[in-house]
Amino acid sequence: MGKQNICDKDLSTGFRVLHVTETAIGGIASYLDELLPMQMKVYGTHAVKVILPALHTTDIKHVPEDSIVGFRDRGSRLLNTWELTKQVNNELRVFQPHVIHIHSSFAGFSVRPLSWFRFGRPKIVYCPHGWAFNRDNSWFVTYLVKRIEQAWSRLCDAIICISKHEYDSGLLIGIPASRLHVIYNGISPDVKYSAENIAWPNDKLRVLFVGRFDRQKGVDTFIGAMSQVEDLAYAYLIGAPVIGGEPLPTIPINISLVGWQSRERLQSFYQSADVLVMPSRWEGFGLTAVEAMRSGLPVIASAVGGLVEIVEAGKTGILVEPNDASSIANVIRHFNRNMLESMGNAGRSRFTLLFTSDRMFSDIHKLYAKLLFRGI
Protein backbone atom coordinates (compact mmCIF):
# COMPACT_ATOMS: atom_id res chain seq x y z
CA MET A 1 0.00 0.00 0.00
CA GLY A 2 1.44 3.38 -0.98
CA LYS A 3 0.47 6.97 -1.39
CA GLN A 4 1.44 7.27 -5.03
CA ASN A 5 -1.82 5.66 -6.26
CA ILE A 6 -4.01 8.67 -5.45
CA CYS A 7 -5.30 10.18 -8.66
CA ASP A 8 -4.41 13.78 -9.37
CA LYS A 9 -7.08 16.09 -7.96
CA ASP A 10 -9.41 13.16 -7.24
CA LEU A 11 -10.11 11.97 -3.72
CA SER A 12 -12.37 9.15 -4.85
CA THR A 13 -9.55 6.80 -5.91
CA GLY A 14 -6.66 5.72 -3.71
CA PHE A 15 -7.25 8.35 -1.02
CA ARG A 16 -7.09 7.33 2.65
CA VAL A 17 -8.00 9.25 5.80
CA LEU A 18 -7.34 8.28 9.42
CA HIS A 19 -9.46 9.82 12.19
CA VAL A 20 -8.11 9.93 15.74
CA THR A 21 -9.96 10.83 18.92
CA GLU A 22 -9.38 10.46 22.66
CA THR A 23 -13.11 10.00 23.26
CA ALA A 24 -16.14 8.94 21.23
CA ILE A 25 -19.11 9.82 23.37
CA GLY A 26 -21.58 12.68 23.12
CA GLY A 27 -21.06 15.24 20.37
CA ILE A 28 -17.87 13.72 18.94
CA ALA A 29 -19.59 10.33 18.56
CA SER A 30 -22.44 12.00 16.65
CA TYR A 31 -19.93 13.92 14.52
CA LEU A 32 -18.00 10.76 13.56
CA ASP A 33 -21.16 8.74 13.02
CA GLU A 34 -22.37 11.34 10.51
CA LEU A 35 -19.07 12.04 8.73
CA LEU A 36 -17.37 8.66 8.41
CA PRO A 37 -20.15 6.78 6.56
CA MET A 38 -20.34 9.64 4.03
CA GLN A 39 -16.57 9.54 3.52
CA MET A 40 -16.69 5.76 3.10
CA LYS A 41 -19.37 6.11 0.44
CA VAL A 42 -17.11 8.42 -1.61
CA TYR A 43 -13.57 7.24 -0.77
CA GLY A 44 -14.32 3.55 -0.22
CA THR A 45 -15.17 1.52 2.89
CA HIS A 46 -11.56 0.52 3.49
CA ALA A 47 -10.18 4.01 2.80
CA VAL A 48 -11.40 5.41 6.13
CA LYS A 49 -10.35 4.35 9.62
CA VAL A 50 -10.84 5.72 13.12
CA ILE A 51 -8.76 5.22 16.26
CA LEU A 52 -10.67 5.64 19.51
CA PRO A 53 -10.89 4.13 23.02
CA ALA A 54 -11.88 0.46 22.92
CA LEU A 55 -14.56 1.19 25.52
CA HIS A 56 -16.24 3.63 23.12
CA THR A 57 -16.36 1.51 19.98
CA THR A 58 -20.07 0.73 20.48
CA ASP A 59 -20.88 4.46 20.46
CA ILE A 60 -20.08 4.57 16.73
CA LYS A 61 -23.13 2.90 15.22
CA HIS A 62 -22.71 3.23 11.46
CA VAL A 63 -19.05 2.37 10.87
CA PRO A 64 -17.92 -1.23 10.11
CA GLU A 65 -16.03 -2.93 12.94
CA ASP A 66 -12.94 -3.51 10.79
CA SER A 67 -12.63 0.24 10.22
CA ILE A 68 -12.44 0.92 13.98
CA VAL A 69 -9.15 0.58 15.85
CA GLY A 70 -9.60 0.60 19.63
CA PHE A 71 -6.89 1.49 22.13
CA ARG A 72 -6.87 0.21 25.69
CA ASP A 73 -8.03 2.42 28.55
CA ARG A 74 -5.20 2.30 31.10
CA GLY A 75 -7.01 4.40 33.71
CA SER A 76 -5.02 7.62 33.37
CA ARG A 77 -4.57 10.20 30.65
CA LEU A 78 -0.80 9.73 30.62
CA LEU A 79 -1.03 5.99 30.04
CA ASN A 80 -3.92 6.43 27.61
CA THR A 81 -1.77 8.84 25.63
CA TRP A 82 0.86 6.13 25.34
CA GLU A 83 -1.72 3.61 24.08
CA LEU A 84 -3.18 6.13 21.64
CA THR A 85 0.18 7.15 20.19
CA LYS A 86 1.20 3.50 19.76
CA GLN A 87 -1.93 2.84 17.69
CA VAL A 88 -1.47 6.02 15.66
CA ASN A 89 2.16 5.19 14.94
CA ASN A 90 1.18 1.72 13.76
CA GLU A 91 -1.59 2.98 11.48
CA LEU A 92 0.65 5.67 10.01
CA ARG A 93 3.09 2.92 9.08
CA VAL A 94 0.59 0.28 7.85
CA PHE A 95 -2.47 2.22 6.66
CA GLN A 96 -0.42 5.17 5.30
CA PRO A 97 -3.17 7.79 5.26
CA HIS A 98 -2.97 10.87 3.08
CA VAL A 99 -4.77 12.85 5.81
CA ILE A 100 -4.83 12.33 9.56
CA HIS A 101 -7.87 14.05 11.03
CA ILE A 102 -7.49 14.62 14.78
CA HIS A 103 -10.47 15.29 17.05
CA SER A 104 -10.44 16.95 20.50
CA SER A 105 -7.79 18.87 22.39
CA PHE A 106 -6.03 16.04 24.19
CA ALA A 107 -5.57 13.93 21.05
CA GLY A 108 -4.46 17.10 19.28
CA PHE A 109 -1.81 17.71 21.91
CA SER A 110 -0.28 14.23 21.71
CA VAL A 111 -0.77 13.24 18.06
CA ARG A 112 0.27 16.41 16.23
CA PRO A 113 3.98 16.23 17.19
CA LEU A 114 4.08 12.49 16.51
CA SER A 115 2.69 12.98 13.00
CA TRP A 116 4.40 16.25 12.03
CA PHE A 117 7.99 15.06 12.30
CA ARG A 118 7.57 11.87 10.29
CA PHE A 119 9.23 11.52 6.92
CA GLY A 120 6.57 11.63 4.18
CA ARG A 121 3.98 12.61 6.76
CA PRO A 122 0.27 12.93 5.93
CA LYS A 123 -1.52 16.24 5.90
CA ILE A 124 -2.66 16.99 9.45
CA VAL A 125 -6.15 18.35 10.14
CA TYR A 126 -7.04 19.21 13.74
CA CYS A 127 -10.49 19.92 15.16
CA PRO A 128 -10.57 20.76 18.90
CA HIS A 129 -14.41 20.60 18.93
CA GLY A 130 -14.37 23.68 21.17
CA TRP A 131 -11.16 25.30 22.43
CA ALA A 132 -10.19 24.06 25.90
CA PHE A 133 -9.09 27.59 26.85
CA ASN A 134 -12.68 28.85 26.45
CA ARG A 135 -13.87 26.58 29.26
CA ASP A 136 -14.39 27.64 32.85
CA ASN A 137 -10.84 26.97 34.09
CA SER A 138 -8.43 28.77 36.39
CA TRP A 139 -6.46 31.66 34.90
CA PHE A 140 -3.26 29.60 34.96
CA VAL A 141 -4.77 26.60 33.14
CA THR A 142 -6.37 28.95 30.61
CA TYR A 143 -3.06 30.74 30.01
CA LEU A 144 -1.14 27.46 29.68
CA VAL A 145 -3.64 25.94 27.23
CA LYS A 146 -3.61 29.10 25.11
CA ARG A 147 0.17 28.96 24.83
CA ILE A 148 0.13 25.26 23.94
CA GLU A 149 -2.56 25.69 21.28
CA GLN A 150 -0.74 28.66 19.77
CA ALA A 151 2.57 26.77 19.63
CA TRP A 152 1.07 23.45 18.46
CA SER A 153 -0.88 25.23 15.68
CA ARG A 154 2.39 25.12 13.73
CA LEU A 155 2.25 21.32 13.87
CA CYS A 156 -0.76 20.91 11.60
CA ASP A 157 -1.82 21.99 8.12
CA ALA A 158 -5.35 23.08 8.98
CA ILE A 159 -7.53 23.65 12.03
CA ILE A 160 -11.28 23.15 11.70
CA CYS A 161 -13.25 25.61 13.83
CA ILE A 162 -16.81 24.46 14.49
CA SER A 163 -18.07 28.06 14.75
CA LYS A 164 -16.99 31.60 13.90
CA HIS A 165 -16.64 32.14 17.64
CA GLU A 166 -13.99 29.40 17.68
CA TYR A 167 -12.28 31.00 14.66
CA ASP A 168 -12.14 34.40 16.38
CA SER A 169 -10.83 32.79 19.56
CA GLY A 170 -8.03 31.18 17.57
CA LEU A 171 -7.08 34.51 16.02
CA LEU A 172 -6.99 36.17 19.44
CA ILE A 173 -4.30 33.81 20.73
CA GLY A 174 -2.14 34.27 17.66
CA ILE A 175 -3.02 31.39 15.34
CA PRO A 176 -2.69 32.52 11.70
CA ALA A 177 -5.97 33.04 9.86
CA SER A 178 -4.64 30.93 6.96
CA ARG A 179 -4.64 27.88 9.21
CA LEU A 180 -8.18 28.32 10.57
CA HIS A 181 -11.25 27.11 8.66
CA VAL A 182 -14.85 27.46 9.83
CA ILE A 183 -16.86 24.31 9.13
CA TYR A 184 -20.11 23.99 11.07
CA ASN A 185 -21.10 20.62 12.46
CA GLY A 186 -23.87 18.90 10.53
CA ILE A 187 -26.40 16.12 11.01
CA SER A 188 -28.60 14.16 8.65
CA PRO A 189 -32.05 15.59 7.86
CA ASP A 190 -33.42 12.03 7.92
CA VAL A 191 -34.28 10.78 11.41
CA LYS A 192 -35.84 7.67 12.91
CA TYR A 193 -38.36 7.82 15.73
CA SER A 194 -39.24 5.17 18.28
CA ALA A 195 -42.79 3.82 18.20
CA GLU A 196 -43.32 4.73 21.85
CA ASN A 197 -45.41 7.82 22.57
CA ILE A 198 -44.03 10.38 25.02
CA ALA A 199 -46.45 11.21 27.83
CA TRP A 200 -46.94 14.95 28.50
CA PRO A 201 -49.48 16.85 30.62
CA ASN A 202 -52.20 18.26 28.35
CA ASP A 203 -52.30 21.80 29.74
CA LYS A 204 -48.60 22.78 29.99
CA LEU A 205 -45.79 23.92 27.71
CA ARG A 206 -43.60 20.93 26.81
CA VAL A 207 -39.96 21.71 27.58
CA LEU A 208 -36.75 19.69 27.02
CA PHE A 209 -33.24 19.78 28.43
CA VAL A 210 -30.72 17.43 26.77
CA GLY A 211 -27.15 17.14 27.95
CA ARG A 212 -24.76 16.35 30.76
CA PHE A 213 -25.86 17.46 34.21
CA ASP A 214 -22.82 19.66 34.81
CA ARG A 215 -21.74 23.26 35.15
CA GLN A 216 -21.04 23.79 31.45
CA LYS A 217 -24.53 22.78 30.35
CA GLY A 218 -26.22 24.94 33.02
CA VAL A 219 -28.53 22.26 34.38
CA ASP A 220 -28.78 24.19 37.67
CA THR A 221 -30.00 27.25 35.75
CA PHE A 222 -32.58 25.12 33.94
CA ILE A 223 -33.91 23.64 37.19
CA GLY A 224 -34.10 27.13 38.68
CA ALA A 225 -36.11 28.39 35.70
CA MET A 226 -38.55 25.47 35.77
CA SER A 227 -39.17 25.93 39.48
CA GLN A 228 -40.51 29.41 38.65
CA VAL A 229 -43.06 28.14 36.11
CA GLU A 230 -44.50 25.04 37.80
CA ASP A 231 -48.04 26.05 36.82
CA LEU A 232 -47.19 26.70 33.15
CA ALA A 233 -44.58 24.20 31.93
CA TYR A 234 -43.48 20.58 32.28
CA ALA A 235 -40.00 19.33 31.38
CA TYR A 236 -38.08 16.17 30.69
CA LEU A 237 -34.46 16.30 31.82
CA ILE A 238 -32.55 13.99 29.45
CA GLY A 239 -28.98 13.10 30.35
CA ALA A 240 -26.99 12.15 33.43
CA PRO A 241 -24.61 13.64 36.01
CA VAL A 242 -20.87 13.51 35.37
CA ILE A 243 -18.76 11.43 37.73
CA GLY A 244 -17.59 13.60 40.60
CA GLY A 245 -19.83 16.48 39.56
CA GLU A 246 -21.79 18.74 41.86
CA PRO A 247 -25.12 17.40 43.17
CA LEU A 248 -28.27 18.62 41.44
CA PRO A 249 -30.49 21.21 43.11
CA THR A 250 -33.87 20.07 44.40
CA ILE A 251 -35.96 18.90 41.43
CA PRO A 252 -39.39 20.59 41.25
CA ILE A 253 -42.52 18.59 40.58
CA ASN A 254 -42.74 19.74 36.95
CA ILE A 255 -39.48 18.00 35.92
CA SER A 256 -38.97 14.30 35.16
CA LEU A 257 -35.45 12.85 34.97
CA VAL A 258 -35.25 10.10 32.32
CA GLY A 259 -31.51 9.54 31.81
CA TRP A 260 -29.78 9.15 28.46
CA GLN A 261 -32.05 7.95 25.66
CA SER A 262 -31.46 6.03 22.44
CA ARG A 263 -31.21 8.24 19.38
CA GLU A 264 -34.57 6.99 18.14
CA ARG A 265 -36.36 7.71 21.42
CA LEU A 266 -34.60 11.08 21.75
CA GLN A 267 -36.05 12.05 18.37
CA SER A 268 -39.50 11.18 19.70
CA PHE A 269 -38.92 13.59 22.58
CA TYR A 270 -37.88 16.32 20.13
CA GLN A 271 -40.85 15.61 17.92
CA SER A 272 -43.37 15.82 20.77
CA ALA A 273 -41.94 18.80 22.70
CA ASP A 274 -42.66 22.53 22.27
CA VAL A 275 -39.25 24.04 23.04
CA LEU A 276 -35.66 23.12 23.92
CA VAL A 277 -33.79 25.03 26.62
CA MET A 278 -29.98 25.11 26.38
CA PRO A 279 -28.63 27.33 29.20
CA SER A 280 -24.92 26.57 28.65
CA ARG A 281 -22.21 28.66 30.29
CA TRP A 282 -19.85 28.02 27.36
CA GLU A 283 -20.32 26.13 24.10
CA GLY A 284 -18.00 25.71 21.12
CA PHE A 285 -20.94 24.84 18.89
CA GLY A 286 -24.14 23.39 20.37
CA LEU A 287 -25.24 20.30 18.43
CA THR A 288 -28.27 19.77 20.66
CA ALA A 289 -29.73 23.06 19.43
CA VAL A 290 -29.28 21.89 15.84
CA GLU A 291 -31.02 18.58 16.61
CA ALA A 292 -33.96 20.50 18.05
CA MET A 293 -34.19 22.82 15.04
CA ARG A 294 -34.18 19.82 12.71
CA SER A 295 -37.37 18.71 14.46
CA GLY A 296 -38.93 22.16 14.21
CA LEU A 297 -38.38 23.16 17.84
CA PRO A 298 -37.67 26.74 18.93
CA VAL A 299 -34.60 27.03 21.17
CA ILE A 300 -34.08 29.13 24.29
CA ALA A 301 -30.29 29.35 24.62
CA SER A 302 -27.58 31.25 26.42
CA ALA A 303 -25.91 33.92 24.31
CA VAL A 304 -22.51 32.21 24.44
CA GLY A 305 -20.05 30.73 21.94
CA GLY A 306 -21.43 28.98 18.88
CA LEU A 307 -25.02 29.10 20.16
CA VAL A 308 -25.21 32.72 19.02
CA GLU A 309 -24.56 31.53 15.46
CA ILE A 310 -27.00 28.63 15.58
CA VAL A 311 -30.01 30.35 17.16
CA GLU A 312 -31.21 33.38 15.22
CA ALA A 313 -32.53 35.57 18.02
CA GLY A 314 -36.22 36.39 17.69
CA LYS A 315 -36.61 34.15 14.63
CA THR A 316 -35.62 30.58 15.50
CA GLY A 317 -35.57 31.07 19.25
CA ILE A 318 -34.60 33.38 22.08
CA LEU A 319 -31.13 34.16 23.44
CA VAL A 320 -30.66 34.98 27.13
CA GLU A 321 -27.68 35.79 29.31
CA PRO A 322 -26.01 32.77 30.98
CA ASN A 323 -26.87 32.04 34.62
CA ASP A 324 -30.21 33.84 34.23
CA ALA A 325 -32.98 31.46 35.30
CA SER A 326 -35.50 34.27 35.63
CA SER A 327 -35.07 35.33 32.00
CA ILE A 328 -35.69 31.76 30.84
CA ALA A 329 -38.81 31.57 33.01
CA ASN A 330 -40.01 34.89 31.61
CA VAL A 331 -39.59 33.67 28.02
CA ILE A 332 -41.58 30.53 28.84
CA ARG A 333 -44.38 32.66 30.32
CA HIS A 334 -44.71 34.71 27.14
CA PHE A 335 -44.66 31.94 24.54
CA ASN A 336 -47.84 31.32 22.59
CA ARG A 337 -48.71 28.77 19.92
CA ASN A 338 -48.19 31.15 17.00
CA MET A 339 -44.71 32.06 18.24
CA LEU A 340 -43.78 28.42 18.73
CA GLU A 341 -44.95 27.42 15.27
CA SER A 342 -43.31 30.38 13.54
CA MET A 343 -39.95 29.92 15.29
CA GLY A 344 -40.06 26.16 14.79
CA ASN A 345 -40.59 26.51 11.04
CA ALA A 346 -37.81 29.09 10.80
CA GLY A 347 -35.49 26.82 12.76
CA ARG A 348 -36.12 23.92 10.43
CA SER A 349 -35.34 26.14 7.42
CA ARG A 350 -32.14 27.40 9.05
CA PHE A 351 -31.07 23.84 9.80
CA THR A 352 -31.62 22.82 6.16
CA LEU A 353 -29.57 25.80 4.95
CA LEU A 354 -26.57 25.58 7.29
CA PHE A 355 -26.34 22.46 9.42
CA THR A 356 -26.82 19.32 7.32
CA SER A 357 -24.29 16.48 7.21
CA ASP A 358 -24.10 16.82 3.41
CA ARG A 359 -22.84 20.37 3.79
CA MET A 360 -20.36 19.35 6.51
CA PHE A 361 -18.98 16.49 4.40
CA SER A 362 -18.67 18.72 1.32
CA ASP A 363 -16.75 21.41 3.22
CA ILE A 364 -14.34 18.89 4.76
CA HIS A 365 -13.89 17.15 1.39
CA LYS A 366 -12.95 20.48 -0.19
CA LEU A 367 -10.50 21.22 2.61
CA TYR A 368 -8.76 17.86 2.12
CA ALA A 369 -8.49 18.52 -1.62
CA LYS A 370 -7.01 21.99 -1.05
CA LEU A 371 -4.42 20.61 1.33
CA LEU A 372 -3.37 17.85 -1.04
CA PHE A 373 -3.51 19.63 -4.39
CA ARG A 374 -3.05 23.33 -3.64
CA GLY A 375 -0.76 23.10 -0.65
CA ILE A 376 -2.58 25.57 1.59
C-alpha positions as CSV (number, residue, x, y, z in Angstrom):
1,M,0.0,0.0,0.0
2,G,1.4,3.4,-1.0
3,K,0.5,7.0,-1.4
4,Q,1.4,7.3,-5.0
5,N,-1.8,5.7,-6.3
6,I,-4.0,8.7,-5.5
7,C,-5.3,10.2,-8.7
8,D,-4.4,13.8,-9.4
9,K,-7.1,16.1,-8.0
10,D,-9.4,13.2,-7.2
11,L,-10.1,12.0,-3.7
12,S,-12.4,9.1,-4.9
13,T,-9.5,6.8,-5.9
14,G,-6.7,5.7,-3.7
15,F,-7.3,8.4,-1.0
16,R,-7.1,7.3,2.7
17,V,-8.0,9.3,5.8
18,L,-7.3,8.3,9.4
19,H,-9.5,9.8,12.2
20,V,-8.1,9.9,15.7
21,T,-10.0,10.8,18.9
22,E,-9.4,10.5,22.7
23,T,-13.1,10.0,23.3
24,A,-16.1,8.9,21.2
25,I,-19.1,9.8,23.4
26,G,-21.6,12.7,23.1
27,G,-21.1,15.2,20.4
28,I,-17.9,13.7,18.9
29,A,-19.6,10.3,18.6
30,S,-22.4,12.0,16.6
31,Y,-19.9,13.9,14.5
32,L,-18.0,10.8,13.6
33,D,-21.2,8.7,13.0
34,E,-22.4,11.3,10.5
35,L,-19.1,12.0,8.7
36,L,-17.4,8.7,8.4
37,P,-20.1,6.8,6.6
38,M,-20.3,9.6,4.0
39,Q,-16.6,9.5,3.5
40,M,-16.7,5.8,3.1
41,K,-19.4,6.1,0.4
42,V,-17.1,8.4,-1.6
43,Y,-13.6,7.2,-0.8
44,G,-14.3,3.5,-0.2
45,T,-15.2,1.5,2.9
46,H,-11.6,0.5,3.5
47,A,-10.2,4.0,2.8
48,V,-11.4,5.4,6.1
49,K,-10.3,4.3,9.6
50,V,-10.8,5.7,13.1
51,I,-8.8,5.2,16.3
52,L,-10.7,5.6,19.5
53,P,-10.9,4.1,23.0
54,A,-11.9,0.5,22.9
55,L,-14.6,1.2,25.5
56,H,-16.2,3.6,23.1
57,T,-16.4,1.5,20.0
58,T,-20.1,0.7,20.5
59,D,-20.9,4.5,20.5
60,I,-20.1,4.6,16.7
61,K,-23.1,2.9,15.2
62,H,-22.7,3.2,11.5
63,V,-19.1,2.4,10.9
64,P,-17.9,-1.2,10.1
65,E,-16.0,-2.9,12.9
66,D,-12.9,-3.5,10.8
67,S,-12.6,0.2,10.2
68,I,-12.4,0.9,14.0
69,V,-9.1,0.6,15.9
70,G,-9.6,0.6,19.6
71,F,-6.9,1.5,22.1
72,R,-6.9,0.2,25.7
73,D,-8.0,2.4,28.5
74,R,-5.2,2.3,31.1
75,G,-7.0,4.4,33.7
76,S,-5.0,7.6,33.4
77,R,-4.6,10.2,30.6
78,L,-0.8,9.7,30.6
79,L,-1.0,6.0,30.0
80,N,-3.9,6.4,27.6
81,T,-1.8,8.8,25.6
82,W,0.9,6.1,25.3
83,E,-1.7,3.6,24.1
84,L,-3.2,6.1,21.6
85,T,0.2,7.1,20.2
86,K,1.2,3.5,19.8
87,Q,-1.9,2.8,17.7
88,V,-1.5,6.0,15.7
89,N,2.2,5.2,14.9
90,N,1.2,1.7,13.8
91,E,-1.6,3.0,11.5
92,L,0.7,5.7,10.0
93,R,3.1,2.9,9.1
94,V,0.6,0.3,7.9
95,F,-2.5,2.2,6.7
96,Q,-0.4,5.2,5.3
97,P,-3.2,7.8,5.3
98,H,-3.0,10.9,3.1
99,V,-4.8,12.8,5.8
100,I,-4.8,12.3,9.6
101,H,-7.9,14.0,11.0
102,I,-7.5,14.6,14.8
103,H,-10.5,15.3,17.0
104,S,-10.4,16.9,20.5
105,S,-7.8,18.9,22.4
106,F,-6.0,16.0,24.2
107,A,-5.6,13.9,21.0
108,G,-4.5,17.1,19.3
109,F,-1.8,17.7,21.9
110,S,-0.3,14.2,21.7
111,V,-0.8,13.2,18.1
112,R,0.3,16.4,16.2
113,P,4.0,16.2,17.2
114,L,4.1,12.5,16.5
115,S,2.7,13.0,13.0
116,W,4.4,16.2,12.0
117,F,8.0,15.1,12.3
118,R,7.6,11.9,10.3
119,F,9.2,11.5,6.9
120,G,6.6,11.6,4.2
121,R,4.0,12.6,6.8
122,P,0.3,12.9,5.9
123,K,-1.5,16.2,5.9
124,I,-2.7,17.0,9.5
125,V,-6.2,18.4,10.1
126,Y,-7.0,19.2,13.7
127,C,-10.5,19.9,15.2
128,P,-10.6,20.8,18.9
129,H,-14.4,20.6,18.9
130,G,-14.4,23.7,21.2
131,W,-11.2,25.3,22.4
132,A,-10.2,24.1,25.9
133,F,-9.1,27.6,26.9
134,N,-12.7,28.8,26.4
135,R,-13.9,26.6,29.3
136,D,-14.4,27.6,32.8
137,N,-10.8,27.0,34.1
138,S,-8.4,28.8,36.4
139,W,-6.5,31.7,34.9
140,F,-3.3,29.6,35.0
141,V,-4.8,26.6,33.1
142,T,-6.4,28.9,30.6
143,Y,-3.1,30.7,30.0
144,L,-1.1,27.5,29.7
145,V,-3.6,25.9,27.2
146,K,-3.6,29.1,25.1
147,R,0.2,29.0,24.8
148,I,0.1,25.3,23.9
149,E,-2.6,25.7,21.3
150,Q,-0.7,28.7,19.8
151,A,2.6,26.8,19.6
152,W,1.1,23.5,18.5
153,S,-0.9,25.2,15.7
154,R,2.4,25.1,13.7
155,L,2.2,21.3,13.9
156,C,-0.8,20.9,11.6
157,D,-1.8,22.0,8.1
158,A,-5.4,23.1,9.0
159,I,-7.5,23.6,12.0
160,I,-11.3,23.1,11.7
161,C,-13.2,25.6,13.8
162,I,-16.8,24.5,14.5
163,S,-18.1,28.1,14.7
164,K,-17.0,31.6,13.9
165,H,-16.6,32.1,17.6
166,E,-14.0,29.4,17.7
167,Y,-12.3,31.0,14.7
168,D,-12.1,34.4,16.4
169,S,-10.8,32.8,19.6
170,G,-8.0,31.2,17.6
171,L,-7.1,34.5,16.0
172,L,-7.0,36.2,19.4
173,I,-4.3,33.8,20.7
174,G,-2.1,34.3,17.7
175,I,-3.0,31.4,15.3
176,P,-2.7,32.5,11.7
177,A,-6.0,33.0,9.9
178,S,-4.6,30.9,7.0
179,R,-4.6,27.9,9.2
180,L,-8.2,28.3,10.6
181,H,-11.2,27.1,8.7
182,V,-14.8,27.5,9.8
183,I,-16.9,24.3,9.1
184,Y,-20.1,24.0,11.1
185,N,-21.1,20.6,12.5
186,G,-23.9,18.9,10.5
187,I,-26.4,16.1,11.0
188,S,-28.6,14.2,8.7
189,P,-32.0,15.6,7.9
190,D,-33.4,12.0,7.9
191,V,-34.3,10.8,11.4
192,K,-35.8,7.7,12.9
193,Y,-38.4,7.8,15.7
194,S,-39.2,5.2,18.3
195,A,-42.8,3.8,18.2
196,E,-43.3,4.7,21.9
197,N,-45.4,7.8,22.6
198,I,-44.0,10.4,25.0
199,A,-46.5,11.2,27.8
200,W,-46.9,14.9,28.5
201,P,-49.5,16.9,30.6
202,N,-52.2,18.3,28.3
203,D,-52.3,21.8,29.7
204,K,-48.6,22.8,30.0
205,L,-45.8,23.9,27.7
206,R,-43.6,20.9,26.8
207,V,-40.0,21.7,27.6
208,L,-36.7,19.7,27.0
209,F,-33.2,19.8,28.4
210,V,-30.7,17.4,26.8
211,G,-27.2,17.1,27.9
212,R,-24.8,16.3,30.8
213,F,-25.9,17.5,34.2
214,D,-22.8,19.7,34.8
215,R,-21.7,23.3,35.2
216,Q,-21.0,23.8,31.5
217,K,-24.5,22.8,30.4
218,G,-26.2,24.9,33.0
219,V,-28.5,22.3,34.4
220,D,-28.8,24.2,37.7
221,T,-30.0,27.3,35.8
222,F,-32.6,25.1,33.9
223,I,-33.9,23.6,37.2
224,G,-34.1,27.1,38.7
225,A,-36.1,28.4,35.7
226,M,-38.5,25.5,35.8
227,S,-39.2,25.9,39.5
228,Q,-40.5,29.4,38.6
229,V,-43.1,28.1,36.1
230,E,-44.5,25.0,37.8
231,D,-48.0,26.0,36.8
232,L,-47.2,26.7,33.2
233,A,-44.6,24.2,31.9
234,Y,-43.5,20.6,32.3
235,A,-40.0,19.3,31.4
236,Y,-38.1,16.2,30.7
237,L,-34.5,16.3,31.8
238,I,-32.5,14.0,29.5
239,G,-29.0,13.1,30.4
240,A,-27.0,12.2,33.4
241,P,-24.6,13.6,36.0
242,V,-20.9,13.5,35.4
243,I,-18.8,11.4,37.7
244,G,-17.6,13.6,40.6
245,G,-19.8,16.5,39.6
246,E,-21.8,18.7,41.9
247,P,-25.1,17.4,43.2
248,L,-28.3,18.6,41.4
249,P,-30.5,21.2,43.1
250,T,-33.9,20.1,44.4
251,I,-36.0,18.9,41.4
252,P,-39.4,20.6,41.2
253,I,-42.5,18.6,40.6
254,N,-42.7,19.7,37.0
255,I,-39.5,18.0,35.9
256,S,-39.0,14.3,35.2
257,L,-35.5,12.8,35.0
258,V,-35.3,10.1,32.3
259,G,-31.5,9.5,31.8
260,W,-29.8,9.1,28.5
261,Q,-32.0,8.0,25.7
262,S,-31.5,6.0,22.4
263,R,-31.2,8.2,19.4
264,E,-34.6,7.0,18.1
265,R,-36.4,7.7,21.4
266,L,-34.6,11.1,21.7
267,Q,-36.0,12.0,18.4
268,S,-39.5,11.2,19.7
269,F,-38.9,13.6,22.6
270,Y,-37.9,16.3,20.1
271,Q,-40.9,15.6,17.9
272,S,-43.4,15.8,20.8
273,A,-41.9,18.8,22.7
274,D,-42.7,22.5,22.3
275,V,-39.3,24.0,23.0
276,L,-35.7,23.1,23.9
277,V,-33.8,25.0,26.6
278,M,-30.0,25.1,26.4
279,P,-28.6,27.3,29.2
280,S,-24.9,26.6,28.7
281,R,-22.2,28.7,30.3
282,W,-19.9,28.0,27.4
283,E,-20.3,26.1,24.1
284,G,-18.0,25.7,21.1
285,F,-20.9,24.8,18.9
286,G,-24.1,23.4,20.4
287,L,-25.2,20.3,18.4
288,T,-28.3,19.8,20.7
289,A,-29.7,23.1,19.4
290,V,-29.3,21.9,15.8
291,E,-31.0,18.6,16.6
292,A,-34.0,20.5,18.1
293,M,-34.2,22.8,15.0
294,R,-34.2,19.8,12.7
295,S,-37.4,18.7,14.5
296,G,-38.9,22.2,14.2
297,L,-38.4,23.2,17.8
298,P,-37.7,26.7,18.9
299,V,-34.6,27.0,21.2
300,I,-34.1,29.1,24.3
301,A,-30.3,29.3,24.6
302,S,-27.6,31.2,26.4
303,A,-25.9,33.9,24.3
304,V,-22.5,32.2,24.4
305,G,-20.0,30.7,21.9
306,G,-21.4,29.0,18.9
307,L,-25.0,29.1,20.2
308,V,-25.2,32.7,19.0
309,E,-24.6,31.5,15.5
310,I,-27.0,28.6,15.6
311,V,-30.0,30.3,17.2
312,E,-31.2,33.4,15.2
313,A,-32.5,35.6,18.0
314,G,-36.2,36.4,17.7
315,K,-36.6,34.2,14.6
316,T,-35.6,30.6,15.5
317,G,-35.6,31.1,19.3
318,I,-34.6,33.4,22.1
319,L,-31.1,34.2,23.4
320,V,-30.7,35.0,27.1
321,E,-27.7,35.8,29.3
322,P,-26.0,32.8,31.0
323,N,-26.9,32.0,34.6
324,D,-30.2,33.8,34.2
325,A,-33.0,31.5,35.3
326,S,-35.5,34.3,35.6
327,S,-35.1,35.3,32.0
328,I,-35.7,31.8,30.8
329,A,-38.8,31.6,33.0
330,N,-40.0,34.9,31.6
331,V,-39.6,33.7,28.0
332,I,-41.6,30.5,28.8
333,R,-44.4,32.7,30.3
334,H,-44.7,34.7,27.1
335,F,-44.7,31.9,24.5
336,N,-47.8,31.3,22.6
337,R,-48.7,28.8,19.9
338,N,-48.2,31.2,17.0
339,M,-44.7,32.1,18.2
340,L,-43.8,28.4,18.7
341,E,-44.9,27.4,15.3
342,S,-43.3,30.4,13.5
343,M,-39.9,29.9,15.3
344,G,-40.1,26.2,14.8
345,N,-40.6,26.5,11.0
346,A,-37.8,29.1,10.8
347,G,-35.5,26.8,12.8
348,R,-36.1,23.9,10.4
349,S,-35.3,26.1,7.4
350,R,-32.1,27.4,9.1
351,F,-31.1,23.8,9.8
352,T,-31.6,22.8,6.2
353,L,-29.6,25.8,5.0
354,L,-26.6,25.6,7.3
355,F,-26.3,22.5,9.4
356,T,-26.8,19.3,7.3
357,S,-24.3,16.5,7.2
358,D,-24.1,16.8,3.4
359,R,-22.8,20.4,3.8
360,M,-20.4,19.4,6.5
361,F,-19.0,16.5,4.4
362,S,-18.7,18.7,1.3
363,D,-16.7,21.4,3.2
364,I,-14.3,18.9,4.8
365,H,-13.9,17.1,1.4
366,K,-13.0,20.5,-0.2
367,L,-10.5,21.2,2.6
368,Y,-8.8,17.9,2.1
369,A,-8.5,18.5,-1.6
370,K,-7.0,22.0,-1.1
371,L,-4.4,20.6,1.3
372,L,-3.4,17.8,-1.0
373,F,-3.5,19.6,-4.4
374,R,-3.1,23.3,-3.6
375,G,-0.8,23.1,-0.7
376,I,-2.6,25.6,1.6
